[in-house]
Amino acid sequence: MSTVPDKVFISYSWSSPEHKAWVIELATNLERDGIEVILDDWDTTEGQDLNKFMEKMVNDSDIKRVLVISDKIYAEKADGRYGGVGTETTIASIEVYKDSDQSKFIALIAEVDDNGNAYLPTYLKGKKYIDMSSPQNFEEGYRKLIRNLYHKPENPRPERGTAPKWLMHDEKKNLSNSSTHLNILKKIADSRPNKLDNAFNQFLSAFLNDYKSYSTRFESNTELDRIAFECFESMIELRDIYVEGIETYFNYADEIKVKYIINLLEDIYPLIYTRDETQSSFFESQFDHMKLFVMEIILYTVAVLIEYERYKELETLLKNHYFVIDRSSREIHGPVCIFQFHPDTLSNYMRRQNEWISPIGELLTKRTTIPKYSNAQIIQADLLIYVLLYFYNLSDEYFQWDLYMGPYIRENTVPFFRKLRKKSHFNDVQELFGVENATQMSEKMNALIEYTNKNYRNHSRSGIHRLAAVLVPNEINKY
């Protein structure tokens, strides 16, 4: 708070002894609160020309605020240019219109009419005032006045920052490339299904190009977590275009070639580390939004395959052994787990908002903006990947799918597993799990629960302890 508040002059009408006492009390309170007040009763003597005094106070550059105490009599005298108030008004009204920031003259309302309307001189009508016309309003009004004179508003303007980093890329990220090829894909799906594979591959190529454009240059690690979050949030539209594209293909293709999705994932891996060639150094965290986006599209791909009951294709996707090139041009290979990273920068940002058990899980659930694919379906996809990789013997100390959505696992969020109690559903997905019968399925489910409880870190807080309830290992194929 400023230690040098504005110096003020009080303009008022001698409406009555009571009103004058009210004004003097106000002036006294202001003085006690550190405000230098010029008041005729204190600062003039007998024989002094009051008109010249008033003119000087209104025009004095040291007087930063003129407090106009307005009641019915003041308003009438001001508009009629009567008496000392009239003289002040003649001077003040000129100054009001000359005052570029319109803040020197502050009307303090001491009286209102029967309808609650403030008595104001014409030259001040339409300007913001402070209502002090009743004991209730006086206290609140006085606090507003003090804040005004000390330049300490109750709702200060926030400090203006800089434009979000992702905004600087808007021109190249208008997604017209992906959107155009998505529209072509949908038209071909309706009219020329024999051309669908080619159109889908062109769509995926356009998607990769648009994905690459989200790479961000970081000059320093200042607020890196916030910038990474903003970049990740800006990718929602691209994700939605991807989901609509694979939905179209899965829905219309006579034979889904999963190799197209496999190729996409292998091609997208090196693009994660896209950076400006002129950037001599970089931060590993500057790629976190690119990394998490890849994991997110895997979750949505699995959710779409479940929705369309494409279980054979889902099995192929998850059993595939992937070969990718990292940012150091080294070959990495392994199961789909190689696409799951631990984006610490985004985790740190979410933890600053709240102590989430799974910051990344919370971030992903907040992004489920596609009505057809709810939180439950993404949670279910996450759990299904975890379970199937265990069934396929692809989970070990080196490769394991971490359940970021674990804390959100409930019986009502994983209907795919709850329905395993139904014989019809079990028969539909039996081949997906690679089991010969329900007994073998139950044995493997129980083994998975035991393995998880033993090996999963912090499982008591992650939601993994609910696996036995949601996987119903002893009720499979029961009904």
NORTATA-V399606 format. One record per residue. N is the residue number from 1. OMEGA is omega as a letter, one per 40 degrees, with the letter a starting at -180 (* if undefined). Layout:
# NORTATA-V399606
{{N	OMEGA} {N	OMEGA}}
This chain:
# NORTATA-V399606
{{1	i} {2	i} {3	i} {4	a} {5	i} {6	i} {7	a} {8	i} {9	a} {10	i} {11	a} {12	i} {13	i} {14	a} {15	a} {16	i} {17	a} {18	a} {19	i} {20	i} {21	i} {22	a} {23	a} {24	i} {25	i} {26	a} {27	i} {28	i} {29	i} {30	i} {31	i} {32	a} {33	i} {34	a} {35	i} {36	a} {37	i} {38	a} {39	a} {40	a} {41	a} {42	a} {43	i} {44	i} {45	i} {46	i} {47	a} {48	i} {49	a} {50	i} {51	i} {52	i} {53	a} {54	i} {55	i} {56	a} {57	a} {58	a} {59	a} {60	a} {61	i} {62	i} {63	a} {64	a} {65	i} {66	a} {67	a} {68	i} {69	a} {70	i} {71	a} {72	a} {73	i} {74	a} {75	a} {76	i} {77	a} {78	a} {79	i} {80	a} {81	a} {82	i} {83	a} {84	i} {85	i} {86	i} {87	i} {88	a} {89	i} {90	i} {91	a} {92	a} {93	i} {94	a} {95	i} {96	a} {97	i} {98	a} {99	a} {100	a} {101	i} {102	a} {103	a} {104	a} {105	a} {106	i} {107	i} {108	a} {109	i} {110	a} {111	i} {112	i} {113	a} {114	i} {115	i} {116	i} {117	a} {118	i} {119	a} {120	i} {121	a} {122	a} {123	i} {124	i} {125	a} {126	i} {127	a} {128	a} {129	i} {130	a} {131	i} {132	a} {133	i} {134	i} {135	i} {136	a} {137	a} {138	a} {139	i} {140	i} {141	a} {142	i} {143	i} {144	a} {145	i} {146	i} {147	a} {148	a} {149	i} {150	a} {151	i} {152	a} {153	a} {154	i} {155	a} {156	i} {157	i} {158	i} {159	a} {160	i} {161	i} {162	i} {163	i} {164	a} {165	a} {166	a} {167	a} {168	a} {169	a} {170	a} {171	a} {172	a} {173	i} {174	i} {175	i} {176	a} {177	i} {178	a} {179	i} {180	a} {181	i} {182	i} {183	i} {184	i} {185	a} {186	i} {187	i} {188	i} {189	a} {190	a} {191	a} {192	a} {193	i} {194	i} {195	a} {196	a} {197	a} {198	i} {199	a} {200	i} {201	i} {202	i} {203	a} {204	i} {205	i} {206	i} {207	i} {208	i} {209	i} {210	i} {211	a} {212	a} {213	a} {214	i} {215	a} {216	i} {217	i} {218	i} {219	i} {220	a} {221	i} {222	i} {223	a} {224	a} {225	i} {226	a} {227	i} {228	i} {229	a} {230	i} {231	i} {232	i} {233	a} {234	a} {235	a} {236	a} {237	i} {238	i} {239	a} {240	i} {241	i} {242	a} {243	i} {244	i} {245	a} {246	i} {247	i} {248	a} {249	a} {250	a} {251	a} {252	a} {253	i} {254	i} {255	i} {256	i} {257	a} {258	a} {259	i} {260	i} {261	i} {262	i} {263	i} {264	a} {265	i} {266	i} {267	a} {268	a} {269	i} {270	i} {271	i} {272	a} {273	i} {274	i} {275	i} {276	a} {277	i} {278	a} {279	a} {280	i} {281	a} {282	i} {283	i} {284	a} {285	a} {286	i} {287	a} {288	a} {289	i} {290	a} {291	a} {292	i} {293	i} {294	i} {295	a} {296	a} {297	i} {298	i} {299	a} {300	i} {301	i} {302	i} {303	i} {304	i} {305	i} {306	a} {307	a} {308	i} {309	i} {310	a} {311	i} {312	i} {313	i} {314	i} {315	i} {316	a} {317	a} {318	i} {319	a} {320	i} {321	a} {322	i} {323	a} {324	i} {325	a} {326	a} {327	i} {328	i} {329	i} {330	i} {331	i} {332	i} {333	a} {334	i} {335	a} {336	i} {337	a} {338	i} {339	i} {340	a} {341	i} {342	a} {343	a} {344	a} {345	i} {346	i} {347	a} {348	i} {349	a} {350	i} {351	i} {352	i} {353	a} {354	i} {355	a} {356	i} {357	i} {358	a} {359	a} {360	i} {361	i} {362	i} {363	a} {364	i} {365	i} {366	a} {367	a} {368	a} {369	i} {370	a} {371	a} {372	a} {373	a} {374	i} {375	a} {376	a} {377	i} {378	i} {379	a} {380	i} {381	i} {382	a} {383	a} {384	i} {385	a} {386	a} {387	a} {388	i} {389	i} {390	a} {391	a} {392	a} {393	i} {394	i} {395	i} {396	a} {397	a} {398	a} {399	i} {400	i} {401	i} {402	a} {403	i} {404	a} {405	a} {406	a} {407	a} {408	i} {409	i} {410	i} {411	a} {412	i} {413	a} {414	a} {415	i} {416	a} {417	i} {418	a} {419	i} {420	i} {421	i} {422	a} {423	a} {424	a} {425	i} {426	i} {427	a} {428	a} {429	a} {430	a} {431	i} {432	a} {433	i} {434	i} {435	a} {436	a} {437	a} {438	i} {439	i} {440	i} {441	a} {442	a} {443	a} {444	i} {445	i} {446	i} {447	i} {448	i} {449	i} {450	i} {451	a} {452	a} {453	a} {454	a} {455	a} {456	a} {457	i} {458	a} {459	a} {460	i} {461	a} {462	a} {463	a} {464	i} {465	i} {466	a} {467	a} {468	a} {469	a} {470	a} {471	i} {472	a} {473	a} {474	i} {475	a} {476	i} {477	a} {478	a} {479	*}}
